[in-house]
Amino acid sequence: MYIRRFQGRPRMMLVTMLTAVWLVTIVGGFAVLANHSLSPGRQHRPPRHWPAASVIACSATSASLVMFIHPDCPCALASLGELDRLIARHADRLHVSLLVYERLSNQPRRQPPPAVNGVSMILDVGGREALRFGAATSGQVALYDAAGLLQFNGGITVARGHAGDSDGTAAIDAILRGEEPAVRQTPVFGCSIVDHDRRP
């Protein structure tokens, strides 16, 4: 009887150890994913006044919103979904331009992102417009009033690739309603616009 109990212990210890290793691996994997999902990209402040050299015209009758995305960024779909929701709520007082990065090369053009209603889609060859507006991360938004003054900049998603109510959309909603927003800058969750091509 004593020998049987002794012989069963190593097997039980092995099962316990394997279970512990499995749990640590799973928890560690989720922690890495969560850390990446909640890590914002680089962000620069757009110019206070609408850049005069921009090929995009600032609306003189409504607010102008520009969004910059990289077509290969998987997080872009969530940003476009939130943009679509904003347009649905404020179509009559918001002029929207979507700048899609395209690198300088002789290669065939990339597939454009899904269309968003009420948006002027512009290819940003070489990221020139992104540079003018200080946009470094896919999903970055800048909102200017009819006088061409910056009112908000940042992201409109809660994390990388995650749609839903965010501080960014709440701020834009408030500004377009003529209210003071809780914040005027939020983190941007997405891929680097210009450097994305050089990353795996």
MIRO-609205 format. One record per residue: y, x, z negated of N, C-alpha, C, O in turn; residue in one letter; residue number from 0. Coordinates in steps of 0.05 Angstrom, whole numbers, plus 5000, padded with zeros to 4 digits. Layout:
<<Y; X; Z>; <Y; X; Z>; <Y; X; Z>; <Y; X; Z>; 'A'; NUM>
...
This chain:
<<4976; 5017; 5000>; <5000; 5000; 5000>; <5025; 5017; 5000>; <5044; 5012; 5015>; 'M'; 0>
<<5026; 5038; 4983>; <5048; 5056; 4982>; <5052; 5071; 5008>; <5075; 5074; 5017>; 'Y'; 1>
<<5030; 5079; 5020>; <5031; 5094; 5046>; <5042; 5076; 5068>; <5058; 5085; 5084>; 'I'; 2>
<<5035; 5050; 5068>; <5045; 5032; 5089>; <5076; 5028; 5086>; <5090; 5028; 5106>; 'R'; 3>
<<5085; 5025; 5061>; <5113; 5022; 5057>; <5128; 5047; 5065>; <5150; 5045; 5077>; 'R'; 4>
<<5118; 5070; 5060>; <5130; 5095; 5067>; <5131; 5099; 5098>; <5151; 5108; 5109>; 'F'; 5>
<<5109; 5091; 5111>; <5108; 5094; 5140>; <5128; 5075; 5154>; <5137; 5081; 5176>; 'Q'; 6>
<<5134; 5052; 5142>; <5153; 5033; 5154>; <5182; 5041; 5152>; <5199; 5031; 5167>; 'G'; 7>
<<5188; 5058; 5133>; <5216; 5066; 5128>; <5229; 5081; 5152>; <5251; 5074; 5159>; 'R'; 8>
<<5216; 5101; 5163>; <5228; 5115; 5186>; <5235; 5097; 5209>; <5256; 5100; 5221>; 'P'; 9>
<<5218; 5078; 5214>; <5223; 5059; 5236>; <5247; 5042; 5230>; <5264; 5037; 5247>; 'R'; 10>
<<5249; 5032; 5205>; <5271; 5015; 5197>; <5297; 5031; 5198>; <5318; 5021; 5206>; 'M'; 11>
<<5296; 5057; 5189>; <5320; 5074; 5190>; <5329; 5079; 5218>; <5353; 5079; 5224>; 'M'; 12>
<<5310; 5082; 5237>; <5317; 5087; 5265>; <5330; 5062; 5276>; <5350; 5065; 5291>; 'L'; 13>
<<5320; 5039; 5270>; <5332; 5014; 5280>; <5360; 5010; 5269>; <5378; 5002; 5283>; 'V'; 14>
<<5363; 5016; 5243>; <5390; 5014; 5231>; <5410; 5033; 5243>; <5432; 5026; 5249>; 'T'; 15>
<<5401; 5058; 5248>; <5418; 5078; 5260>; <5426; 5070; 5288>; <5450; 5073; 5296>; 'M'; 16>
<<5407; 5061; 5304>; <5413; 5053; 5332>; <5432; 5029; 5332>; <5450; 5027; 5349>; 'L'; 17>
<<5428; 5010; 5314>; <5446; 4987; 5312>; <5474; 4996; 5305>; <5494; 4986; 5316>; 'T'; 18>
<<5477; 5015; 5286>; <5503; 5025; 5278>; <5517; 5039; 5301>; <5541; 5035; 5306>; 'A'; 19>
<<5502; 5055; 5316>; <5513; 5069; 5339>; <5523; 5049; 5360>; <5544; 5052; 5372>; 'V'; 20>
<<5506; 5029; 5365>; <5513; 5008; 5385>; <5539; 4993; 5377>; <5557; 4989; 5393>; 'W'; 21>
<<5541; 4986; 5351>; <5565; 4972; 5341>; <5590; 4990; 5343>; <5611; 4980; 5351>; 'L'; 22>
<<5587; 5015; 5336>; <5610; 5033; 5338>; <5619; 5036; 5367>; <5643; 5037; 5373>; 'V'; 23>
<<5600; 5038; 5385>; <5606; 5041; 5414>; <5621; 5016; 5424>; <5641; 5019; 5438>; 'T'; 24>
<<5611; 4993; 5417>; <5623; 4968; 5426>; <5652; 4965; 5415>; <5671; 4959; 5430>; 'I'; 25>
<<5655; 4970; 5389>; <5681; 4967; 5376>; <5700; 4988; 5388>; <5724; 4982; 5393>; 'V'; 26>
<<5690; 5012; 5392>; <5707; 5033; 5404>; <5716; 5026; 5432>; <5739; 5031; 5440>; 'G'; 27>
<<5698; 5015; 5448>; <5704; 5006; 5475>; <5726; 4985; 5475>; <5745; 4986; 5491>; 'G'; 28>
<<5723; 4965; 5458>; <5744; 4944; 5456>; <5771; 4955; 5447>; <5792; 4947; 5456>; 'F'; 29>
<<5770; 4975; 5429>; <5795; 4987; 5419>; <5809; 5002; 5442>; <5833; 5000; 5445>; 'A'; 30>
<<5793; 5016; 5459>; <5805; 5030; 5481>; <5818; 5011; 5501>; <5840; 5015; 5511>; 'V'; 31>
<<5803; 4989; 5507>; <5813; 4969; 5526>; <5838; 4955; 5515>; <5858; 4951; 5530>; 'L'; 32>
<<5838; 4949; 5489>; <5861; 4936; 5477>; <5885; 4954; 5477>; <5908; 4946; 5483>; 'A'; 33>
<<5881; 4980; 5472>; <5903; 4999; 5471>; <5915; 5002; 5499>; <5939; 5003; 5502>; 'N'; 34>
<<5898; 5003; 5520>; <5909; 5005; 5547>; <5924; 4979; 5555>; <5945; 4980; 5567>; 'H'; 35>
<<5912; 4956; 5548>; <5924; 4931; 5555>; <5952; 4927; 5542>; <5970; 4915; 5554>; 'S'; 36>
<<5956; 4938; 5518>; <5981; 4934; 5504>; <6000; 4958; 5506>; <6020; 4960; 5492>; 'L'; 37>
<<5993; 4978; 5524>; <6010; 5001; 5527>; <6029; 4996; 5550>; <6021; 4993; 5573>; 'S'; 38>
<<6055; 4995; 5545>; <6075; 4990; 5566>; <6078; 5014; 5584>; <6072; 5037; 5576>; 'P'; 39>
<<6087; 5009; 5608>; <6093; 5031; 5627>; <6120; 5042; 5622>; <6135; 5033; 5605>; 'G'; 40>
<<6127; 5063; 5638>; <6154; 5075; 5636>; <6175; 5055; 5643>; <6170; 5038; 5660>; 'R'; 41>
<<6197; 5056; 5631>; <6219; 5037; 5636>; <6246; 5050; 5635>; <6252; 5065; 5616>; 'Q'; 42>
<<6262; 5045; 5656>; <6289; 5055; 5657>; <6308; 5031; 5657>; <6300; 5010; 5667>; 'H'; 43>
<<6331; 5034; 5646>; <6350; 5012; 5646>; <6363; 5010; 5674>; <6374; 5029; 5684>; 'R'; 44>
<<6363; 4986; 5686>; <6376; 4982; 5711>; <6407; 4986; 5708>; <6417; 4985; 5686>; 'P'; 45>
<<6421; 4990; 5730>; <6450; 4993; 5728>; <6463; 4968; 5718>; <6453; 4946; 5723>; 'P'; 46>
<<6484; 4971; 5703>; <6498; 4948; 5691>; <6509; 4929; 5713>; <6509; 4905; 5709>; 'R'; 47>
<<6518; 4940; 5735>; <6527; 4925; 5758>; <6508; 4926; 5781>; <6494; 4947; 5785>; 'H'; 48>
<<6505; 4905; 5796>; <6488; 4904; 5819>; <6494; 4928; 5837>; <6517; 4933; 5844>; 'W'; 49>
<<6474; 4945; 5844>; <6479; 4969; 5860>; <6491; 4963; 5887>; <6479; 4948; 5903>; 'P'; 50>
<<6513; 4974; 5893>; <6527; 4969; 5918>; <6511; 4978; 5942>; <6514; 4967; 5964>; 'A'; 51>
<<6495; 4999; 5939>; <6479; 5010; 5962>; <6454; 4994; 5968>; <6440; 5000; 5987>; 'A'; 52>
<<6448; 4974; 5951>; <6423; 4959; 5955>; <6424; 4943; 5981>; <6444; 4933; 5990>; 'S'; 53>
<<6400; 4940; 5994>; <6398; 4924; 6018>; <6396; 4895; 6011>; <6397; 4878; 6029>; 'V'; 54>
<<6393; 4889; 5986>; <6391; 4861; 5977>; <6418; 4851; 5969>; <6433; 4865; 5955>; 'I'; 55>
<<6425; 4828; 5977>; <6451; 4816; 5970>; <6448; 4801; 5943>; <6429; 4786; 5939>; 'A'; 56>
<<6468; 4805; 5926>; <6469; 4790; 5901>; <6481; 4763; 5907>; <6502; 4761; 5919>; 'C'; 57>
<<6468; 4741; 5897>; <6479; 4715; 5902>; <6505; 4711; 5887>; <6508; 4719; 5864>; 'S'; 58>
<<6524; 4698; 5901>; <6550; 4693; 5888>; <6551; 4665; 5876>; <6571; 4658; 5864>; 'A'; 59>
<<6530; 4650; 5879>; <6530; 4623; 5869>; <6508; 4617; 5847>; <6508; 4596; 5835>; 'T'; 60>
<<6490; 4636; 5844>; <6469; 4632; 5824>; <6461; 4659; 5813>; <6469; 4680; 5822>; 'S'; 61>
<<6443; 4659; 5793>; <6433; 4684; 5782>; <6414; 4696; 5802>; <6400; 4682; 5818>; 'A'; 62>
<<6412; 4723; 5803>; <6394; 4737; 5821>; <6374; 4753; 5805>; <6381; 4768; 5787>; 'S'; 63>
<<6349; 4748; 5811>; <6327; 4762; 5797>; <6312; 4779; 5818>; <6305; 4769; 5839>; 'L'; 64>
<<6308; 4804; 5811>; <6292; 4822; 5828>; <6267; 4830; 5812>; <6269; 4838; 5789>; 'V'; 65>
<<6244; 4829; 5825>; <6219; 4839; 5813>; <6208; 4861; 5831>; <6207; 4858; 5855>; 'M'; 66>
<<6198; 4882; 5818>; <6186; 4904; 5833>; <6157; 4906; 5826>; <6149; 4906; 5803>; 'F'; 67>
<<6140; 4907; 5847>; <6111; 4910; 5842>; <6099; 4930; 5861>; <6109; 4937; 5882>; 'I'; 68>
<<6076; 4941; 5852>; <6060; 4958; 5869>; <6036; 4941; 5878>; <6023; 4928; 5862>; 'H'; 69>
<<6031; 4940; 5905>; <6010; 4922; 5915>; <5982; 4928; 5905>; <5965; 4911; 5906>; 'P'; 70>
<<5977; 4952; 5896>; <5950; 4959; 5886>; <5948; 4956; 5856>; <5926; 4962; 5844>; 'D'; 71>
<<5969; 4948; 5842>; <5968; 4945; 5813>; <5954; 4919; 5806>; <5963; 4897; 5814>; 'C'; 72>
<<5931; 4920; 5792>; <5917; 4896; 5785>; <5932; 4878; 5766>; <5926; 4854; 5763>; 'P'; 73>
<<5952; 4889; 5752>; <5968; 4873; 5733>; <5988; 4855; 5747>; <6000; 4837; 5735>; 'C'; 74>
<<5993; 4860; 5773>; <6014; 4846; 5788>; <6009; 4816; 5790>; <6028; 4801; 5790>; 'A'; 75>
<<5984; 4808; 5792>; <5978; 4779; 5794>; <5989; 4763; 5771>; <5999; 4741; 5774>; 'L'; 76>
<<5986; 4774; 5747>; <5996; 4760; 5723>; <6027; 4758; 5724>; <6038; 4738; 5717>; 'A'; 77>
<<6040; 4780; 5732>; <6069; 4780; 5735>; <6078; 4760; 5755>; <6098; 4745; 5751>; 'S'; 78>
<<6064; 4758; 5778>; <6071; 4739; 5799>; <6067; 4711; 5790>; <6082; 4693; 5797>; 'L'; 79>
<<6046; 4706; 5774>; <6041; 4680; 5763>; <6064; 4671; 5745>; <6072; 4647; 5746>; 'G'; 80>
<<6073; 4689; 5728>; <6095; 4682; 5710>; <6121; 4678; 5726>; <6137; 4661; 5719>; 'E'; 81>
<<6125; 4694; 5747>; <6148; 4690; 5764>; <6148; 4662; 5777>; <6168; 4649; 5778>; 'L'; 82>
<<6125; 4654; 5786>; <6122; 4628; 5798>; <6129; 4606; 5779>; <6142; 4586; 5786>; 'D'; 83>
<<6121; 4609; 5754>; <6128; 4589; 5733>; <6158; 4588; 5728>; <6170; 4567; 5724>; 'R'; 84>
<<6171; 4612; 5727>; <6200; 4613; 5724>; <6214; 4598; 5746>; <6233; 4583; 5742>; 'L'; 85>
<<6206; 4603; 5771>; <6218; 4591; 5794>; <6215; 4560; 5793>; <6234; 4546; 5799>; 'I'; 86>
<<6192; 4551; 5784>; <6187; 4522; 5782>; <6207; 4509; 5763>; <6215; 4486; 5767>; 'A'; 87>
<<6214; 4524; 5742>; <6232; 4512; 5722>; <6262; 4515; 5730>; <6279; 4499; 5721>; 'R'; 88>
<<6268; 4535; 5746>; <6297; 4541; 5751>; <6303; 4545; 5781>; <6320; 4561; 5788>; 'H'; 89>
<<6289; 4532; 5798>; <6292; 4536; 5827>; <6321; 4532; 5837>; <6329; 4546; 5855>; 'A'; 90>
<<6335; 4514; 5824>; <6363; 4508; 5833>; <6384; 4528; 5823>; <6407; 4527; 5832>; 'D'; 91>
<<6377; 4546; 5805>; <6397; 4564; 5795>; <6387; 4593; 5794>; <6396; 4609; 5778>; 'R'; 92>
<<6368; 4599; 5812>; <6356; 4626; 5812>; <6350; 4635; 5840>; <6335; 4621; 5854>; 'L'; 93>
<<6361; 4658; 5848>; <6354; 4670; 5874>; <6336; 4694; 5868>; <6343; 4712; 5853>; 'H'; 94>
<<6312; 4694; 5880>; <6292; 4713; 5873>; <6285; 4731; 5897>; <6280; 4722; 5919>; 'V'; 95>
<<6284; 4758; 5892>; <6275; 4777; 5911>; <6251; 4793; 5900>; <6253; 4803; 5877>; 'S'; 96>
<<6229; 4794; 5915>; <6206; 4809; 5907>; <6204; 4834; 5923>; <6201; 4833; 5948>; 'L'; 97>
<<6206; 4857; 5910>; <6205; 4883; 5924>; <6177; 4895; 5921>; <6168; 4901; 5899>; 'L'; 98>
<<6164; 4898; 5944>; <6136; 4908; 5944>; <6136; 4937; 5953>; <6144; 4943; 5976>; 'V'; 99>
<<6128; 4954; 5936>; <6128; 4983; 5942>; <6110; 4990; 5966>; <6088; 4980; 5968>; 'Y'; 100>
<<6120; 5006; 5984>; <6104; 5017; 6005>; <6110; 5047; 6008>; <6133; 5054; 6012>; 'E'; 101>
<<6090; 5064; 6006>; <6095; 5092; 6008>; <6102; 5101; 6036>; <6095; 5088; 6055>; 'R'; 102>
<<6116; 5124; 6038>; <6123; 5135; 6063>; <6098; 5149; 6074>; <6089; 5170; 6063>; 'L'; 103>
<<6086; 5139; 6096>; <6063; 5151; 6108>; <6058; 5139; 6135>; <6071; 5120; 6143>; 'S'; 104>
<<6040; 5151; 6150>; <6032; 5141; 6176>; <6008; 5123; 6175>; <5998; 5114; 6195>; 'N'; 105>
<<5999; 5117; 6150>; <5975; 5100; 6147>; <5983; 5071; 6151>; <6006; 5063; 6149>; 'Q'; 106>
<<5962; 5054; 6158>; <5968; 5026; 6162>; <5980; 5014; 6137>; <5974; 5023; 6114>; 'P'; 107>
<<5996; 4993; 6140>; <6009; 4980; 6117>; <5988; 4966; 6100>; <5967; 4957; 6109>; 'R'; 108>
<<5995; 4965; 6074>; <5977; 4952; 6055>; <5978; 4922; 6059>; <5996; 4911; 6072>; 'R'; 109>
<<5958; 4909; 6047>; <5959; 4879; 6046>; <5981; 4871; 6027>; <5982; 4881; 6004>; 'Q'; 110>
<<5998; 4852; 6035>; <6019; 4843; 6016>; <6007; 4826; 5994>; <5985; 4816; 5997>; 'P'; 111>
<<6021; 4824; 5972>; <6011; 4807; 5950>; <6013; 4778; 5958>; <6025; 4771; 5977>; 'P'; 112>
<<6000; 4761; 5942>; <6001; 4732; 5948>; <6030; 4722; 5948>; <6046; 4731; 5932>; 'P'; 113>
<<6036; 4704; 5966>; <6064; 4694; 5968>; <6071; 4677; 5944>; <6054; 4663; 5932>; 'A'; 114>
<<6096; 4678; 5937>; <6106; 4661; 5915>; <6128; 4644; 5927>; <6146; 4654; 5940>; 'V'; 115>
<<6127; 4618; 5922>; <6146; 4599; 5934>; <6175; 4606; 5925>; <6179; 4613; 5902>; 'N'; 116>
<<6194; 4604; 5943>; <6222; 4608; 5937>; <6229; 4637; 5933>; <6249; 4642; 5919>; 'G'; 117>
<<6214; 4656; 5944>; <6219; 4684; 5940>; <6223; 4698; 5966>; <6209; 4693; 5986>; 'V'; 118>
<<6244; 4716; 5967>; <6248; 4733; 5990>; <6231; 4758; 5985>; <6237; 4773; 5966>; 'S'; 119>
<<6211; 4763; 6002>; <6194; 4786; 5998>; <6203; 4809; 6016>; <6206; 4805; 6040>; 'M'; 120>
<<6207; 4832; 6004>; <6218; 4855; 6019>; <6200; 4880; 6014>; <6193; 4885; 5991>; 'I'; 121>
<<6193; 4894; 6035>; <6178; 4919; 6032>; <6198; 4941; 6023>; <6218; 4946; 6036>; 'L'; 122>
<<6191; 4954; 6001>; <6208; 4975; 5990>; <6196; 5002; 5998>; <6181; 5014; 5983>; 'D'; 123>
<<6202; 5011; 6022>; <6191; 5035; 6033>; <6200; 5060; 6018>; <6224; 5065; 6016>; 'V'; 124>
<<6181; 5074; 6007>; <6187; 5098; 5992>; <6199; 5093; 5964>; <6207; 5111; 5950>; 'G'; 125>
<<6200; 5067; 5957>; <6211; 5060; 5930>; <6241; 5064; 5927>; <6251; 5069; 5905>; 'G'; 126>
<<6255; 5062; 5950>; <6285; 5067; 5949>; <6299; 5047; 5931>; <6316; 5054; 5915>; 'R'; 127>
<<6292; 5021; 5935>; <6305; 5000; 5919>; <6297; 5002; 5890>; <6313; 4998; 5872>; 'E'; 128>
<<6272; 5009; 5885>; <6263; 5013; 5857>; <6280; 5034; 5844>; <6287; 5031; 5820>; 'A'; 129>
<<6286; 5056; 5858>; <6302; 5077; 5847>; <6331; 5067; 5842>; <6342; 5074; 5821>; 'L'; 130>
<<6342; 5051; 5860>; <6369; 5041; 5856>; <6371; 5023; 5832>; <6391; 5023; 5818>; 'R'; 131>
<<6350; 5007; 5827>; <6350; 4989; 5804>; <6337; 5000; 5779>; <6335; 4986; 5759>; 'F'; 132>
<<6329; 5025; 5780>; <6317; 5038; 5756>; <6289; 5027; 5749>; <6282; 5028; 5726>; 'G'; 133>
<<6275; 5016; 5769>; <6248; 5005; 5764>; <6227; 5026; 5767>; <6225; 5039; 5788>; 'A'; 134>
<<6211; 5031; 5746>; <6190; 5051; 5746>; <6162; 5039; 5744>; <6143; 5053; 5751>; 'A'; 135>
<<6160; 5015; 5735>; <6134; 5003; 5730>; <6131; 4976; 5744>; <6149; 4960; 5745>; 'T'; 136>
<<6107; 4972; 5756>; <6101; 4947; 5770>; <6104; 4923; 5751>; <6092; 4923; 5730>; 'S'; 137>
<<6119; 4904; 5760>; <6124; 4880; 5744>; <6151; 4880; 5731>; <6158; 4860; 5718>; 'G'; 138>
<<6166; 4901; 5734>; <6193; 4902; 5722>; <6212; 4883; 5736>; <6212; 4881; 5760>; 'Q'; 139>
<<6227; 4869; 5720>; <6246; 4849; 5729>; <6274; 4856; 5720>; <6278; 4866; 5698>; 'V'; 140>
<<6294; 4850; 5737>; <6322; 4853; 5729>; <6336; 4827; 5737>; <6333; 4817; 5759>; 'A'; 141>
<<6351; 4816; 5719>; <6365; 4791; 5723>; <6395; 4796; 5722>; <6405; 4806; 5702>; 'L'; 142>
<<6409; 4788; 5743>; <6438; 4791; 5744>; <6451; 4764; 5747>; <6440; 4746; 5759>; 'Y'; 143>
<<6475; 4761; 5736>; <6490; 4736; 5739>; <6505; 4736; 5766>; <6503; 4755; 5781>; 'D'; 144>
<<6519; 4714; 5772>; <6532; 4710; 5798>; <6554; 4731; 5802>; <6563; 4735; 5824>; 'A'; 145>
<<6564; 4743; 5780>; <6584; 4764; 5782>; <6572; 4791; 5786>; <6587; 4811; 5788>; 'A'; 146>
<<6546; 4793; 5787>; <6532; 4818; 5791>; <6529; 4835; 5766>; <6525; 4859; 5768>; 'G'; 147>
<<6530; 4822; 5742>; <6526; 4837; 5717>; <6498; 4833; 5706>; <6487; 4811; 5707>; 'L'; 148>
<<6486; 4855; 5697>; <6459; 4854; 5686>; <6458; 4837; 5661>; <6473; 4840; 5643>; 'L'; 149>
<<6438; 4819; 5661>; <6434; 4801; 5638>; <6408; 4806; 5624>; <6406; 4801; 5600>; 'Q'; 150>
<<6388; 4815; 5638>; <6362; 4820; 5626>; <6347; 4840; 5643>; <6350; 4841; 5668>; 'F'; 151>
<<6330; 4856; 5630>; <6311; 4873; 5645>; <6286; 4878; 5629>; <6287; 4879; 5604>; 'N'; 152>
<<6263; 4880; 5643>; <6238; 4884; 5629>; <6215; 4869; 5642>; <6217; 4863; 5666>; 'G'; 153>
<<6194; 4865; 5627>; <6170; 4851; 5637>; <6169; 4822; 5628>; <6183; 4814; 5609>; 'G'; 154>
<<6153; 4807; 5643>; <6150; 4778; 5636>; <6121; 4771; 5630>; <6114; 4747; 5632>; 'I'; 155>
<<6105; 4791; 5623>; <6077; 4785; 5613>; <6074; 4796; 5585>; <6090; 4813; 5577>; 'T'; 156>
<<6054; 4787; 5571>; <6050; 4795; 5543>; <6034; 4821; 5541>; <6034; 4834; 5521>; 'V'; 157>
<<6019; 4828; 5563>; <6003; 4853; 5563>; <5995; 4857; 5592>; <6002; 4842; 5610>; 'A'; 158>
<<5981; 4879; 5597>; <5973; 4885; 5624>; <5953; 4864; 5635>; <5932; 4861; 5624>; 'R'; 159>
<<5962; 4851; 5656>; <5945; 4831; 5669>; <5941; 4805; 5654>; <5923; 4790; 5661>; 'G'; 160>
<<5957; 4800; 5633>; <5953; 4776; 5617>; <5978; 4758; 5621>; <6000; 4765; 5613>; 'H'; 161>
<<5973; 4734; 5631>; <5994; 4714; 5635>; <5998; 4699; 5608>; <5981; 4701; 5590>; 'A'; 162>
<<6019; 4683; 5607>; <6024; 4667; 5583>; <6053; 4671; 5574>; <6067; 4689; 5584>; 'G'; 163>
<<6061; 4655; 5555>; <6089; 4656; 5545>; <6094; 4684; 5534>; <6078; 4696; 5520>; 'D'; 164>
<<6118; 4695; 5541>; <6125; 4721; 5532>; <6155; 4722; 5524>; <6170; 4703; 5530>; 'S'; 165>
<<6163; 4743; 5511>; <6191; 4746; 5503>; <6209; 4748; 5528>; <6232; 4739; 5528>; 'D'; 166>
<<6198; 4760; 5549>; <6213; 4763; 5574>; <6219; 4736; 5587>; <6242; 4731; 5595>; 'G'; 167>
<<6199; 4719; 5590>; <6204; 4693; 5603>; <6222; 4676; 5585>; <6238; 4661; 5595>; 'T'; 168>
<<6218; 4678; 5559>; <6235; 4662; 5540>; <6264; 4671; 5543>; <6282; 4654; 5542>; 'A'; 169>
<<6269; 4697; 5546>; <6296; 4707; 5548>; <6309; 4697; 5574>; <6332; 4689; 5574>; 'A'; 170>
<<6294; 4698; 5596>; <6305; 4689; 5622>; <6310; 4659; 5621>; <6331; 4650; 5631>; 'I'; 171>
<<6292; 4644; 5609>; <6296; 4615; 5606>; <6322; 4610; 5591>; <6338; 4593; 5600>; 'D'; 172>
<<6326; 4624; 5569>; <6350; 4619; 5553>; <6376; 4626; 5569>; <6395; 4611; 5569>; 'A'; 173>
<<6375; 4649; 5582>; <6399; 4658; 5598>; <6406; 4637; 5619>; <6429; 4631; 5623>; 'I'; 174>
<<6385; 4628; 5633>; <6390; 4608; 5655>; <6399; 4581; 5645>; <6411; 4565; 5660>; 'L'; 175>
<<6393; 4576; 5619>; <6403; 4551; 5607>; <6431; 4555; 5595>; <6442; 4536; 5584>; 'R'; 176>
<<6442; 4579; 5597>; <6468; 4584; 5585>; <6467; 4590; 5556>; <6488; 4588; 5542>; 'G'; 177>
<<6444; 4597; 5545>; <6441; 4603; 5517>; <6439; 4633; 5512>; <6434; 4648; 5531>; 'E'; 178>
<<6443; 4642; 5488>; <6440; 4670; 5481>; <6410; 4676; 5476>; <6398; 4663; 5459>; 'E'; 179>
<<6398; 4695; 5491>; <6370; 4701; 5487>; <6365; 4717; 5462>; <6383; 4730; 5451>; 'P'; 180>
<<6340; 4716; 5452>; <6333; 4731; 5428>; <6333; 4761; 5435>; <6339; 4778; 5417>; 'A'; 181>
<<6325; 4768; 5459>; <6325; 4796; 5468>; <6336; 4797; 5497>; <6335; 4777; 5511>; 'V'; 182>
<<6345; 4820; 5505>; <6354; 4824; 5533>; <6338; 4847; 5546>; <6344; 4854; 5569>; 'R'; 183>
<<6319; 4858; 5533>; <6301; 4878; 5545>; <6274; 4875; 5532>; <6271; 4872; 5508>; 'Q'; 184>
<<6253; 4877; 5549>; <6226; 4875; 5539>; <6209; 4897; 5552>; <6217; 4907; 5573>; 'T'; 185>
<<6186; 4905; 5540>; <6169; 4925; 5553>; <6157; 4914; 5579>; <6154; 4889; 5583>; 'P'; 186>
<<6150; 4932; 5597>; <6137; 4924; 5623>; <6109; 4934; 5622>; <6103; 4958; 5618>; 'V'; 187>
<<6090; 4916; 5626>; <6061; 4923; 5626>; <6051; 4923; 5655>; <6047; 4903; 5667>; 'F'; 188>
<<6046; 4947; 5665>; <6037; 4950; 5692>; <6033; 4979; 5700>; <6036; 4997; 5683>; 'G'; 189>
<<6027; 4984; 5725>; <6022; 5011; 5736>; <6049; 5023; 5744>; <6069; 5009; 5750>; 'C'; 190>
<<6049; 5050; 5745>; <6073; 5064; 5755>; <6076; 5057; 5785>; <6057; 5056; 5800>; 'S'; 191>
<<6101; 5051; 5793>; <6106; 5043; 5820>; <6102; 5066; 5840>; <6085; 5065; 5858>; 'I'; 192>
<<6117; 5088; 5837>; <6116; 5110; 5856>; <6092; 5128; 5851>; <6080; 5137; 5870>; 'V'; 193>
<<6085; 5133; 5826>; <6063; 5151; 5820>; <6036; 5139; 5823>; <6016; 5154; 5821>; 'D'; 194>
<<6034; 5113; 5827>; <6008; 5100; 5828>; <5989; 5112; 5849>; <5965; 5114; 5844>; 'H'; 195>
<<6000; 5120; 5872>; <5984; 5131; 5893>; <5970; 5157; 5886>; <5950; 5164; 5897>; 'D'; 196>
<<5982; 5171; 5866>; <5970; 5197; 5859>; <5952; 5194; 5835>; <5941; 5214; 5825>; 'R'; 197>
<<5947; 5170; 5826>; <5930; 5166; 5803>; <5903; 5155; 5811>; <5902; 5141; 5831>; 'R'; 198>
<<5881; 5161; 5797>; <5855; 5150; 5804>; <5853; 5120; 5800>; <5833; 5108; 5806>; 'P'; 199>
